[in-house]
Amino acid sequence: MPQIITLGESMVMMVADQSDSLQFVTSYTRKIAGAESNVAIGLARLGHDVGWISAIGDDPFGTYIRNTIRGEGVDTSRVQILPEYQTGMLIKERNEIGDPKVFYYRRGSAASQITPDMVDESYFAETKILHVTGIFPALSETCLETLLKAIRIAKTKGALVTFDPNIRLKLWSKEQARATLLKIASLSDLIMPGRKEAELLIGTGNWDQVQEYFHTAGNRYIVMKDGPDGAFYSHRESNEVIEEGYAKGFPVRRVVDTVGAGDGFAVGVLSALLEGLTLKEAVVRGNAIGSLAVTVQGDVEGYPTRRQLEEYLAES
């Protein structure tokens, strides 16, 4: 059974081969996209035992997604095949620099039909970390119920629940997002929003106010991503400060594609905590993997193996 579990939707991603408006693009490269599976792949590359819970359609895209993720070393034994529904898809423009435009085709997808009975408690027998994001509960009411069940199970097993809000306002309103994500945050041990996400959730991106709010809400670990500059962090146990501070980001000569950087950051933080490192060390590793992610096209293409990570940290 895996030590780290995550659950959520992955989609087939068609990336334009030409740097142009999609109305003029004639060829695409097929890849996969999904915050939770991105994290699972990144953790597997570092040698961790990780499982991914999801659902796909009985179609070529679903098979491609499952086989690709399984080929990265992630356990996909709890991925359901739902023949009545299709696998989600997104199309992404290719930019030479900066954030690309993304168009989603996921409404009514197989993953949005996931129900709590698809979560097997026995699968959590050896789980140390359950990682969730704010994307999956936005897909449907049953996805939210499924996520909450997974959190309840993880807590009974003594696992650390980590939460990346990963807010997608294309999926729901600000009011819905705020209410639901704050509920999930209150059930989590670690929350890692970006500064703008913190502003949406609690009305401020001021670090002192952010950490006080979430510590009061029950979070032991708080990390606030500050873009390429770095990240704030705080760890408290029973109101006692264990460590807090700011870790600077790693310099990047040329940003190619920012998609996947936040998931790469999560890979660094979760892997380090699983290995018993301090929160500061975890955030430094998160910054490192996030900086590697933006140097290449694609969500996970820049995520390192253990050896590559060690060499990068040594050089830096």
C-alpha angles and dihedrals in degrees: 000000000000124000091213125041130185132173134200148096126305121192136194108256123209110201118197114244092209127061095235142098110296091243088070099038116108104178136041140189117228120231138145130257134191131124096226096046089045088059091044092053093047092051092047091053088057090054101259125143104242135168130200124207116202147117131246136184123257090254139105093264092054092049090049092052095048094045093047094050092044089049089059090061099262118138108242098174091117095054109116124214112219109190094190093064138053130238114255123251139197133190121213130196118228115239124185088217137005134014117341125217114254128200119198129210102180108114110131092006123160092256091055088061095061113130132195093254088068090069111089113205092206089064088069095057095114100022118140098171134027111194120198135172137202093248100072097054090051092063097072144330091260091053089055091049090049092051092049091050091051090052092050091051093046091052093051087054092051093246124154112250112213123190132196108186090208090180116211110184091185086074100049145351125282090248094052092045094049096049096045098041094048088053091052090045091056089057095048132091095207129030124184114184127166116245093259091047090054089052091053094046102044105008099253141071093196105127097218091053093042095053093044092051097050096040088053088049089057106265113143095192124039126182123177115194114222099194118250091338094074138257141284119230139188133179122190132172117196090344091306114126110236096174140333137170146102129289117203120230125247117258115252119199095203129011111214105168126359096193109110096024094109092049089048089053089053090051090057095047097045095044092050094048091048088054092053098253123146122264090251091055089046092053092047089053090047091053090049096052092042090055091050091050095060095054095075139041116265138044101268105013092099097050109115135227117237092265094048091050093050091049092048093050091047092051092047 
